[in-house]
């Protein structure tokens, strides 16, 4: 959808639901990892290897979650454009699609 393809409202809703579910899963996993890291830091008997593994995992999850949030924001913006285009008459709808395609081509470079 981000590359200018036409979609239905049902497809938009499904994509949002899947994206939000993925975001919740990643957020939960990051929260769990950060809690584990805090617990390990408080436990004098925990190993450096366990601490390092928890830090690595948290550092892996953060950029993934940030990227997902960025994609979701772009998706929401694109969805608004699609929905607006459904309300426009034919020529205006075509102009909006062409405007987005030109922006997409410019941003893809």
NUKOL-116277 format. One record per atom (N, C-alpha, C): residue number from 1; residue in one letter; x, y, z. Coordinates in pm, 1 decimal, always signed. Layout:
! NUKOL-116277
+-----+-----+----------+----------+----------+
|   n | res |        x |        y |        z |
+-----+-----+----------+----------+----------+
| NUM |   a |        X |        Y |        Z |
...
+-----+-----+----------+----------+----------+
***
This chain:
! NUKOL-116277
+-----+-----+----------+----------+----------+
|   n | res |        x |        y |        z |
+-----+-----+----------+----------+----------+
|   1 |   x |    +81.2 |   -119.2 |     +0.0 |
|   1 |   x |     +0.0 |     +0.0 |     +0.0 |
|   1 |   x |    +85.3 |   +125.2 |     +0.0 |
|   2 |   x |   +200.9 |   +120.8 |    +63.9 |
|   2 |   x |   +285.1 |   +239.0 |    +69.1 |
|   2 |   x |   +342.4 |   +275.5 |    -66.6 |
|   3 |   x |   +338.3 |   +183.1 |   -162.9 |
|   3 |   x |   +394.1 |   +213.9 |   -293.7 |
|   3 |   x |   +288.5 |   +256.7 |   -395.1 |
|   4 |   x |   +170.8 |   +296.7 |   -347.4 |
|   4 |   x |    +69.8 |   +353.9 |   -434.7 |
|   4 |   x |    -33.4 |   +256.8 |   -488.4 |
|   5 |   x |    -32.4 |   +132.6 |   -444.9 |
|   5 |   x |   -131.3 |    +36.3 |   -491.1 |
|   5 |   x |   -269.9 |    +71.7 |   -436.3 |
|   6 |   x |   -371.3 |    +39.8 |   -511.8 |
|   6 |   x |   -509.0 |    +59.0 |   -465.5 |
|   6 |   x |   -545.0 |    -54.0 |   -369.4 |
|   7 |   x |   -618.5 |    -20.1 |   -263.6 |
|   7 |   x |   -662.1 |   -119.3 |   -166.5 |
|   7 |   x |   -805.9 |    -90.6 |   -126.9 |
|   8 |   x |   -868.3 |   -190.0 |    -67.1 |
|   8 |   x |  -1004.5 |   -173.1 |    -17.2 |
|   8 |   x |  -1000.1 |   -136.2 |   +130.3 |
|   9 |   x |  -1113.2 |    -90.2 |   +181.0 |
|   9 |   x |  -1123.1 |    -58.0 |   +323.4 |
|   9 |   x |  -1096.4 |   -182.4 |   +407.6 |
|  10 |   x |  -1145.3 |   -296.2 |   +364.6 |
|  10 |   x |  -1122.2 |   -421.0 |   +438.9 |
|  10 |   x |   -973.6 |   -454.0 |   +444.1 |
|  11 |   x |   -903.4 |   -434.1 |   +333.0 |
|  11 |   x |   -759.5 |   -459.5 |   +331.0 |
|  11 |   x |   -685.5 |   -362.9 |   +423.2 |
|  12 |   x |   -728.7 |   -236.0 |   +423.8 |
|  12 |   x |   -668.4 |   -138.6 |   +514.0 |
|  12 |   x |   -686.2 |   -179.5 |   +659.7 |
|  13 |   x |   -808.3 |   -216.8 |   +694.3 |
|  13 |   x |   -836.1 |   -257.3 |   +832.6 |
|  13 |   x |   -753.7 |   -379.1 |   +872.8 |
|  14 |   x |   -743.6 |   -475.9 |   +784.0 |
|  14 |   x |   -665.8 |   -596.5 |   +814.6 |
|  14 |   x |   -517.7 |   -562.4 |   +834.6 |
|  15 |   x |   -465.8 |   -477.0 |   +749.2 |
|  15 |   x |   -326.4 |   -436.4 |   +761.3 |
|  15 |   x |   -302.1 |   -361.4 |   +892.4 |
|  16 |   x |   -394.7 |   -272.2 |   +929.8 |
|  16 |   x |   -382.3 |   -201.5 |  +1057.4 |
|  16 |   x |   -387.0 |   -298.6 |  +1174.8 |
|  17 |   x |   -478.8 |   -392.1 |  +1170.2 |
|  17 |   x |   -490.3 |   -489.5 |  +1279.9 |
|  17 |   x |   -362.7 |   -572.5 |  +1293.0 |
|  18 |   x |   -310.3 |   -618.7 |  +1182.2 |
|  18 |   x |   -187.4 |   -698.3 |  +1185.7 |
|  18 |   x |    -69.6 |   -614.5 |  +1235.7 |
|  19 |   x |    -62.5 |   -490.9 |  +1190.7 |
|  19 |   x |    +46.8 |   -402.9 |  +1231.6 |
|  19 |   x |    +38.5 |   -370.4 |  +1380.2 |
|  20 |   x |    -80.2 |   -343.2 |  +1427.6 |
|  20 |   x |    -97.2 |   -313.3 |  +1570.3 |
|  20 |   x |    -65.5 |   -436.1 |  +1655.5 |
|  21 |   x |   -105.6 |   -552.7 |  +1609.7 |
|  21 |   x |    -74.9 |   -675.8 |  +1683.1 |
|  21 |   x |    +76.4 |   -695.5 |  +1691.0 |
|  22 |   x |   +144.2 |   -674.0 |  +1580.9 |
|  22 |   x |   +290.0 |   -687.1 |  +1578.0 |
|  22 |   x |   +353.3 |   -584.9 |  +1672.8 |
|  23 |   x |   +302.1 |   -464.1 |  +1674.0 |
|  23 |   x |   +352.8 |   -360.9 |  +1762.6 |
|  23 |   x |   +333.6 |   -399.7 |  +1909.4 |
|  24 |   x |   +218.8 |   -453.3 |  +1941.8 |
|  24 |   x |   +193.2 |   -497.0 |  +2078.8 |
|  24 |   x |   +287.2 |   -610.7 |  +2119.5 |
|  25 |   x |   +309.1 |   -703.3 |  +2028.3 |
|  25 |   x |   +398.6 |   -815.9 |  +2056.8 |
|  25 |   x |   +540.9 |   -765.8 |  +2080.4 |
|  26 |   x |   +590.5 |   -680.1 |  +1990.2 |
|  26 |   x |   +726.1 |   -626.9 |  +2005.8 |
|  26 |   x |   +738.7 |   -542.4 |  +2132.4 |
|  27 |   x |   +638.1 |   -460.0 |  +2160.7 |
|  27 |   x |   +641.6 |   -378.3 |  +2281.7 |
|  27 |   x |   +644.1 |   -465.3 |  +2406.1 |
|  28 |   x |   +563.3 |   -569.8 |  +2406.7 |
|  28 |   x |   +560.6 |   -661.2 |  +2520.3 |
|  28 |   x |   +692.3 |   -734.1 |  +2537.9 |
|  29 |   x |   +751.2 |   -775.2 |  +2426.6 |
|  29 |   x |   +878.9 |   -844.8 |  +2433.6 |
|  29 |   x |   +989.2 |   -751.8 |  +2483.9 |
|  30 |   x |   +986.9 |   -626.8 |  +2438.1 |
|  30 |   x |  +1086.1 |   -530.0 |  +2484.8 |
|  30 |   x |  +1067.6 |   -502.1 |  +2633.9 |
|  31 |   x |   +943.1 |   -486.1 |  +2676.5 |
|  31 |   x |   +915.7 |   -462.6 |  +2818.1 |
|  31 |   x |   +963.9 |   -580.9 |  +2902.9 |
|  32 |   x |   +936.8 |   -700.2 |  +2856.8 |
|  32 |   x |   +979.9 |   -820.3 |  +2929.1 |
|  32 |   x |  +1133.4 |   -826.4 |  +2935.6 |
|  33 |   x |  +1199.2 |   -796.1 |  +2825.5 |
|  33 |   x |  +1345.4 |   -797.7 |  +2821.4 |
|  33 |   x |  +1404.1 |   -692.3 |  +2915.0 |
|  34 |   x |  +1343.0 |   -573.5 |  +2915.9 |
|  34 |   x |  +1392.6 |   -468.8 |  +3005.1 |
|  34 |   x |  +1371.1 |   -506.1 |  +3151.6 |
|  35 |   x |  +1259.2 |   -572.0 |  +3181.4 |
|  35 |   x |  +1235.1 |   -617.2 |  +3318.2 |
|  35 |   x |  +1336.0 |   -724.2 |  +3358.3 |
|  36 |   x |  +1364.3 |   -814.5 |  +3265.6 |
|  36 |   x |  +1465.6 |   -918.2 |  +3292.3 |
|  36 |   x |  +1601.1 |   -854.5 |  +3317.6 |
|  37 |   x |  +1634.5 |   -755.0 |  +3239.3 |
|  37 |   x |  +1761.4 |   -684.3 |  +3257.7 |
|  37 |   x |  +1766.9 |   -618.1 |  +3395.7 |
|  38 |   x |  +1658.2 |   -555.4 |  +3435.9 |
|  38 |   x |  +1652.8 |   -492.5 |  +3568.3 |
|  38 |   x |  +1667.6 |   -597.3 |  +3678.3 |
|  39 |   x |  +1599.9 |   -709.4 |  +3662.3 |
|  39 |   x |  +1610.1 |   -817.3 |  +3762.2 |
|  39 |   x |  +1752.6 |   -872.1 |  +3770.3 |
|  40 |   x |  +1813.6 |   -891.1 |  +3654.0 |
|  40 |   x |  +1951.2 |   -940.8 |  +3651.5 |
|  40 |   x |  +2046.8 |   -841.5 |  +3716.3 |
|  41 |   x |  +2023.2 |   -713.2 |  +3694.2 |
|  41 |   x |  +2110.8 |   -610.9 |  +3751.1 |
|  41 |   x |  +2102.5 |   -609.0 |  +3903.4 |
|  42 |   x |  +1985.2 |   -642.7 |  +3956.8 |
|  42 |   x |  +1966.9 |   -644.9 |  +4102.6 |
|  42 |   x |  +2018.9 |   -772.7 |  +4167.2 |
|  43 |   x |  +2035.7 |   -876.8 |  +4088.4 |
|  43 |   x |  +2079.0 |  -1006.3 |  +4140.9 |
|  43 |   x |  +2231.5 |  -1016.5 |  +4134.2 |
|  44 |   x |  +2292.5 |  -1018.5 |  +4250.3 |
|  44 |   x |  +2439.1 |  -1023.1 |  +4257.0 |
|  44 |   x |  +2496.2 |  -1152.4 |  +4200.0 |
|  45 |   x |  +2413.9 |  -1255.6 |  +4190.0 |
|  45 |   x |  +2463.5 |  -1384.2 |  +4139.9 |
|  45 |   x |  +2446.3 |  -1400.1 |  +3988.6 |
|  46 |   x |  +2384.6 |  -1301.7 |  +3923.0 |
|  46 |   x |  +2364.1 |  -1315.5 |  +3778.4 |
|  46 |   x |  +2496.4 |  -1297.7 |  +3704.8 |
|  47 |   x |  +2505.9 |  -1366.8 |  +3594.7 |
|  47 |   x |  +2631.6 |  -1364.9 |  +3518.7 |
|  47 |   x |  +2634.9 |  -1246.6 |  +3422.1 |
|  48 |   x |  +2755.0 |  -1207.2 |  +3389.5 |
|  48 |   x |  +2775.6 |  -1101.0 |  +3290.0 |
|  48 |   x |  +2718.9 |  -1145.4 |  +3154.7 |
|  49 |   x |  +2731.4 |  -1273.3 |  +3123.8 |
|  49 |   x |  +2680.6 |  -1325.2 |  +2996.3 |
|  49 |   x |  +2528.7 |  -1308.0 |  +2988.4 |
|  50 |   x |  +2457.4 |  -1334.4 |  +3098.3 |
|  50 |   x |  +2312.0 |  -1316.6 |  +3099.4 |
|  50 |   x |  +2275.4 |  -1169.2 |  +3083.9 |
|  51 |   x |  +2349.3 |  -1082.4 |  +3153.6 |
|  51 |   x |  +2326.2 |   -937.6 |  +3139.9 |
|  51 |   x |  +2351.4 |   -892.8 |  +2996.1 |
|  52 |   x |  +2461.4 |   -939.1 |  +2939.3 |
|  52 |   x |  +2496.5 |   -900.6 |  +2802.2 |
|  52 |   x |  +2389.5 |   -948.3 |  +2703.0 |
|  53 |   x |  +2339.8 |  -1069.1 |  +2723.0 |
|  53 |   x |  +2236.0 |  -1122.2 |  +2633.6 |
|  53 |   x |  +2109.4 |  -1038.2 |  +2642.3 |
|  54 |   x |  +2072.7 |   -997.5 |  +2762.4 |
|  54 |   x |  +1952.8 |   -915.4 |  +2779.4 |
|  54 |   x |  +1971.9 |   -777.5 |  +2716.8 |
|  55 |   x |  +2089.6 |   -719.7 |  +2732.4 |
|  55 |   x |  +2118.4 |   -589.4 |  +2671.3 |
|  55 |   x |  +2113.7 |   -601.2 |  +2519.2 |
|  56 |   x |  +2174.3 |   -706.5 |  +2464.3 |
|  56 |   x |  +2172.2 |   -727.1 |  +2318.2 |
|  56 |   x |  +2029.1 |   -740.4 |  +2267.1 |
|  57 |   x |  +1950.0 |   -819.2 |  +2339.1 |
|  57 |   x |  +1811.6 |   -840.7 |  +2294.8 |
|  57 |   x |  +1733.1 |   -709.3 |  +2296.5 |
|  58 |   x |  +1748.7 |   -631.6 |  +2402.2 |
|  58 |   x |  +1679.5 |   -502.2 |  +2408.9 |
|  58 |   x |  +1726.2 |   -410.9 |  +2295.6 |
|  59 |   x |  +1856.1 |   -411.6 |  +2268.9 |
|  59 |   x |  +1910.1 |   -327.8 |  +2161.7 |
|  59 |   x |  +1866.3 |   -374.2 |  +2023.5 |
|  60 |   x |  +1832.9 |   -501.7 |  +2009.2 |
|  60 |   x |  +1779.3 |   -552.8 |  +1882.6 |
|  60 |   x |  +1633.3 |   -512.0 |  +1864.9 |
|  61 |   x |  +1559.2 |   -513.2 |  +1974.3 |
|  61 |   x |  +1415.5 |   -485.9 |  +1966.0 |
|  61 |   x |  +1382.4 |   -338.0 |  +1945.3 |
|  62 |   x |  +1459.0 |   -250.5 |  +2007.9 |
|  62 |   x |  +1427.2 |   -107.5 |  +2000.3 |
|  62 |   x |  +1421.2 |    -54.6 |  +1857.9 |
|  63 |   x |  +1522.8 |    -79.5 |  +1773.2 |
|  63 |   x |  +1513.5 |    -27.7 |  +1636.0 |
|  63 |   x |  +1400.0 |    -92.6 |  +1555.7 |
|  64 |   x |  +1373.8 |   -219.0 |  +1581.4 |
|  64 |   x |  +1263.1 |   -285.4 |  +1511.8 |
|  64 |   x |  +1130.3 |   -219.4 |  +1546.8 |
|  65 |   x |  +1113.0 |   -190.7 |  +1674.2 |
|  65 |   x |   +989.0 |   -127.2 |  +1719.0 |
|  65 |   x |   +979.1 |    +15.3 |  +1664.3 |
|  66 |   x |  +1089.6 |    +88.2 |  +1664.2 |
|  66 |   x |  +1089.6 |   +223.9 |  +1609.0 |
|  66 |   x |  +1055.4 |   +222.2 |  +1459.5 |
|  67 |   x |  +1113.0 |   +126.4 |  +1386.8 |
|  67 |   x |  +1083.8 |   +115.1 |  +1243.5 |
|  67 |   x |   +936.9 |    +80.7 |  +1220.3 |
|  68 |   x |   +884.5 |     -8.1 |  +1301.5 |
|  68 |   x |   +743.2 |    -44.2 |  +1287.9 |
|  68 |   x |   +654.0 |    +76.5 |  +1314.5 |
|  69 |   x |   +686.1 |   +156.0 |  +1415.8 |
|  69 |   x |   +606.9 |   +276.3 |  +1444.6 |
|  69 |   x |   +615.0 |   +376.4 |  +1329.7 |
|  70 |   x |   +732.7 |   +387.9 |  +1269.2 |
|  70 |   x |   +748.0 |   +476.9 |  +1154.0 |
|  70 |   x |   +663.7 |   +428.3 |  +1035.8 |
|  71 |   x |   +666.9 |   +298.8 |  +1010.4 |
|  71 |   x |   +587.2 |   +242.9 |   +900.9 |
|  71 |   x |   +437.8 |   +259.3 |   +927.4 |
|  72 |   x |   +398.4 |   +240.4 |  +1052.7 |
|  72 |   x |   +257.5 |   +259.2 |  +1088.3 |
|  72 |   x |   +213.5 |   +403.7 |  +1066.0 |
|  73 |   x |   +299.0 |   +498.8 |  +1100.3 |
|  73 |   x |   +266.1 |   +640.2 |  +1078.2 |
|  73 |   x |   +251.0 |   +668.4 |   +929.1 |
|  74 |   x |   +342.4 |   +614.5 |   +848.0 |
|  74 |   x |   +331.7 |   +632.3 |   +702.8 |
|  74 |   x |   +205.4 |   +565.7 |   +649.6 |
|  75 |   x |   +174.9 |   +448.1 |   +701.1 |
|  75 |   x |    +55.2 |   +376.0 |   +659.0 |
|  75 |   x |    -70.4 |   +455.6 |   +692.6 |
|  76 |   x |    -74.2 |   +512.9 |   +811.4 |
|  76 |   x |   -190.8 |   +592.2 |   +850.6 |
|  76 |   x |   -207.7 |   +713.1 |   +759.5 |
|  77 |   x |    -96.5 |   +778.9 |   +726.0 |
|  77 |   x |   -103.7 |   +892.5 |   +633.7 |
|  77 |   x |   -151.8 |   +850.7 |   +496.6 |
|  78 |   x |    -99.3 |   +741.1 |   +448.7 |
|  78 |   x |   -140.0 |   +690.7 |   +316.9 |
|  78 |   x |   -285.7 |   +646.1 |   +318.0 |
|  79 |   x |   -328.8 |   +585.9 |   +427.8 |
|  79 |   x |   -468.3 |   +543.0 |   +438.8 |
|  79 |   x |   -562.5 |   +663.5 |   +433.5 |
|  80 |   x |   -522.9 |   +773.5 |   +498.4 |
|  80 |   x |   -605.9 |   +895.3 |   +491.7 |
|  80 |   x |   -617.2 |   +944.1 |   +348.2 |
|  81 |   x |   -504.4 |   +939.8 |   +274.8 |
|  81 |   x |   -508.8 |   +981.4 |   +133.8 |
|  81 |   x |   -600.2 |   +890.2 |    +52.8 |
|  82 |   x |   -589.3 |   +760.3 |    +74.8 |
|  82 |   x |   -675.8 |   +666.9 |     +1.8 |
|  82 |   x |   -821.8 |   +695.0 |    +31.8 |
|  83 |   x |   -853.7 |   +708.5 |   +158.7 |
|  83 |   x |   -993.3 |   +732.2 |   +196.5 |
|  83 |   x |  -1044.4 |   +863.2 |   +139.4 |
|  84 |   x |   -960.0 |   +965.7 |   +140.4 |
|  84 |   x |   -999.6 |  +1093.7 |    +82.6 |
|  84 |   x |  -1022.6 |  +1078.8 |    -67.5 |
|  85 |   x |   -938.9 |   +999.3 |   -132.6 |
|  85 |   x |   -953.2 |   +983.4 |   -277.7 |
|  85 |   x |  -1083.0 |   +912.1 |   -314.6 |
|  86 |   x |  -1133.1 |   +827.0 |   -224.7 |
|  86 |   x |  -1258.6 |   +757.2 |   -252.3 |
|  86 |   x |  -1375.0 |   +855.2 |   -256.3 |
|  87 |   x |  -1359.9 |   +969.5 |   -191.4 |
|  87 |   x |  -1467.8 |  +1068.4 |   -185.6 |
|  87 |   x |  -1460.2 |  +1169.8 |   -298.0 |
|  88 |   x |  -1348.0 |  +1172.7 |   -367.6 |
|  88 |   x |  -1328.5 |  +1271.3 |   -473.6 |
|  88 |   x |  -1385.8 |  +1221.7 |   -606.0 |
|  89 |   x |  -1426.6 |  +1316.3 |   -692.1 |
|  89 |   x |  -1469.1 |  +1275.9 |   -827.2 |
|  89 |   x |  -1349.5 |  +1222.7 |   -906.9 |
|  90 |   x |  -1376.8 |  +1153.4 |  -1015.5 |
|  90 |   x |  -1274.4 |  +1086.2 |  -1094.8 |
|  90 |   x |  -1148.0 |  +1164.3 |  -1123.7 |
|  91 |   x |  -1153.5 |  +1282.8 |  -1189.5 |
|  91 |   x |  -1029.2 |  +1353.9 |  -1223.2 |
|  91 |   x |   -948.8 |  +1395.1 |  -1099.8 |
|  92 |   x |  -1015.0 |  +1438.9 |   -994.8 |
|  92 |   x |   -944.2 |  +1480.0 |   -872.8 |
|  92 |   x |   -878.1 |  +1358.7 |   -807.9 |
|  93 |   x |   -946.4 |  +1245.5 |   -811.5 |
|  93 |   x |   -890.9 |  +1121.5 |   -755.5 |
|  93 |   x |   -763.4 |  +1083.4 |   -830.9 |
|  94 |   x |   -767.9 |  +1096.7 |   -964.1 |
|  94 |   x |   -651.2 |  +1064.5 |  -1045.8 |
|  94 |   x |   -535.7 |  +1158.8 |  -1012.9 |
|  95 |   x |   -564.2 |  +1287.6 |   -995.6 |
|  95 |   x |   -460.0 |  +1386.0 |   -963.8 |
|  95 |   x |   -395.4 |  +1353.8 |   -829.7 |
|  96 |   x |   -474.9 |  +1313.9 |   -730.2 |
|  96 |   x |   -421.3 |  +1278.5 |   -599.1 |
|  96 |   x |   -330.6 |  +1156.3 |   -611.7 |
|  97 |   x |   -373.5 |  +1057.0 |   -689.2 |
|  97 |   x |   -291.8 |   +937.3 |   -707.5 |
|  97 |   x |   -160.8 |   +970.7 |   -777.7 |
|  98 |   x |   -166.8 |  +1055.1 |   -877.6 |
|  98 |   x |    -46.3 |  +1094.5 |   -950.4 |
|  98 |   x |    +47.1 |  +1175.3 |   -860.7 |
|  99 |   x |     -9.1 |  +1262.0 |   -776.1 |
|  99 |   x |    +71.7 |  +1341.4 |   -683.9 |
|  99 |   x |   +145.5 |  +1248.8 |   -587.8 |
| 100 |   x |    +74.2 |  +1148.7 |   -535.6 |
| 100 |   x |   +138.5 |  +1055.9 |   -442.5 |
| 100 |   x |   +246.4 |   +974.4 |   -514.0 |
| 101 |   x |   +217.9 |   +929.6 |   -634.1 |
| 101 |   x |   +316.0 |   +850.0 |   -708.3 |
| 101 |   x |   +443.9 |   +931.2 |   -731.7 |
| 102 |   x |   +429.6 |  +1059.5 |   -765.1 |
| 102 |   x |   +546.4 |  +1144.9 |   -786.1 |
| 102 |   x |   +624.3 |  +1162.0 |   -656.3 |
| 103 |   x |   +553.7 |  +1182.9 |   -545.5 |
| 103 |   x |   +621.0 |  +1194.5 |   -415.3 |
| 103 |   x |   +693.5 |  +1065.3 |   -379.7 |
| 104 |   x |   +628.6 |   +954.2 |   -406.8 |
| 104 |   x |   +688.4 |   +823.8 |   -373.5 |
| 104 |   x |   +815.5 |   +801.4 |   -455.5 |
| 105 |   x |   +809.6 |   +834.5 |   -583.5 |
| 105 |   x |   +927.7 |   +818.3 |   -668.8 |
| 105 |   x |  +1042.7 |   +906.1 |   -618.9 |
| 106 |   x |  +1010.9 |  +1028.3 |   -580.3 |
| 106 |   x |  +1114.1 |  +1120.5 |   -532.0 |
| 106 |   x |  +1174.6 |  +1071.0 |   -400.6 |
| 107 |   x |  +1091.5 |  +1019.9 |   -309.4 |
| 107 |   x |  +1139.3 |   +973.3 |   -179.0 |
| 107 |   x |  +1210.0 |   +840.3 |   -186.8 |
| 108 |   x |  +1187.1 |   +763.1 |   -293.5 |
| 108 |   x |  +1248.9 |   +632.1 |   -308.8 |
| 108 |   x |  +1393.2 |   +642.4 |   -355.2 |
| 109 |   x |  +1431.5 |   +757.1 |   -405.8 |
| 109 |   x |  +1568.0 |   +773.1 |   -459.7 |
| 109 |   x |  +1669.1 |   +788.1 |   -349.7 |
+-----+-----+----------+----------+----------+
***
